[in-house]
Amino acid sequence: MKHRTEEKVSATQGTFDVGVIGGGASGAGCALDAQLRGLKTILLDAGDFASAASSASTKLVHGGVRYLEQAIKSFNLEEYRMVKNALRERLYMLANAPHLAHQAQFLVPVYSWARAAYYLVGMKLYDAVAAESNLFPSRFLSREETLKTMPGLKARGLRGTVSYSDGQFDDARLLINMVTTAFEQGATLLNYAPVTGLTKDNDGYIDGAIAHDAEMGEEFQLEGKVVINATGAFSDSLRRQADASVKPMIAPSQGVHLVFDRSFLPGDSAMMVPHTSDGRVMFAIPWHGHTLVGTTDTPVPDATLEPVATEAEIEFILNTAALYLAKKPARSDVLSVFAGIRPLVKSSDIGNTAALSRDHTIHIEKSGLITIAGGKWTTYRRMAEDCVNQAAMLAQLPEKPCITQSLNIHGYHGSARRFGPRYVYGSDAPAVEALMQADPELAKPLHPALPYTGAEVIWAVRFEMARTVGDVLARRTRALFLNAKAALAMSPCVAKLMARELNYDDAWKAQQLQAFEETARHYILS
């Protein structure tokens, strides 16, 4: 991508066809789709790209086994279609970003033969709904096969497991690559540029936005033929800027995950528990050499920029995981805990967020502001297609087809795993390794517990618009999500490298370290 200063200059020049506010999965997807249709597009984010829920997902590319169960029980055709569409989108994501998304085997542990039959039938239906999008057929694994495949599973009383296929990915890395792809197509993208106001024409229709460049301390205005609100859990706040009388449409729900070392779930397969005490499913998945367990689904009154896991959520995950893992996890084993706020859309007749549909909603205000909310990572591409279709129609922009189904995302590489720890960079991995070869100091790990090096810090600043220590340690690398104490220990070296690259002084470094320490505190269990 361009240097951020160049993107700021681009943001103040001319009228844009499409203005997107919010740099999460939905916003980046909309910006990429719109720009590919030849529409001049700008994306602004109040913080960093992927700095909210889009970096705090369960890292799954899936259709939604639980949603299919709900559809069958309630004879809900819309839920069924949602699952089928998600399974089709799963295939597109795996094909378009193979360096970051891959198919995986998921095992459902069963402790009674009746449950074994029930889950196997359910997974066969999941296969049938997927049809040509299915990755590999589900089947029953005996107790012996199961313990060989997943030695971390508790053996007592185990009958076996039901195996089925879904996908895994790295959410924040994919989003950074999506932003880069949009930039390569000609879009303008700017982080740390919160929108402080919306402008209207004489007829009361939104025709632009006023934004604040948080880095430079400057205000600027942009003109747009249509504005898309993709601010997720904060959508209602922007809607109220357009019309103070609007009724809230977001029902925020908090999801929490705990991260442990690999010993809790050795092997390459993931575990899925279909029914927990709160009605949600729970996953334990291998992720970047660690074990990630979650998630919860807790209604919260308001969305916050740095959501914090509650004691009840932490205990729920620990207690539920202990029922299935041979090595019982304790608080002292938690390397990182992270929370994200899902922007579920309110329903007048459903109060439990665990029962809300995860399908997306596109809402058009009287002022012409388009809000996209709900949905999930797997369907970001379809969500963006629907939203840009509506935006183009509303603003009477040239009608052009969506072409993102077969679009290779930046970094596309079919055999990226051969690059070792740098595989997440895909086709950029050789360039990152070249930085390491040019300066051996940059090849040294920043911490013995994690594989990240100084070269990745430099790369993040030069080519991925990282502006803060948190950008590097949370989203360009995943250090904070994998091992919060290790990330905290790495932060002085990261700040030093960034200050040198950006020509910042010691005062900047001190401020950055203080800010990152405050953030990291939420990821560490006391």
Secondary structure, DSSP 8 states (H G I E B T S, - for coil): ---HHHHHHHHTSSEEEEEEE--SHHHHHHHHHHHHTT--EEEE-SSSTT-SGGGSS--EE---HHHHHHHHHHT-HHHHHHHHHHHHHHHHHHHH-TTTEEEEEEEEEESSHHHHHHHHHHHHHHHHHHGGG-SS--EEEEHHHHHHH-TTB--TT--EEEEEEEEEE-HHHHHHHHHHHHHHTT-EEESS--EEEEEE-TTS-EEEEEEEETTTTEEEEEEEEEEEE--GGGHHHHHHHH-TT----EEEEEEEEEEEEGGGS-SS-EEEES--TTS--EEEEEETTEEEEE---EE-SS--SS----HHHHHHHHHHHHTTBSS---GGG-SEEEEEEEEEE-BTTB--GGGS---EEEEE-TTS-EEEEE--GGGHHHHHHHHHHHHHHHTT--------TT---TT--TTGGGGGGGGGGGGGHHHHHHHHHH-GGGGSEEETTEEEEHHHHHHHHHHS---SHHIIIIIIS-HHHH-HHHHHHHHHHHHHHHHHHHT--HHHHHHHHHHHHHHHGGGS--
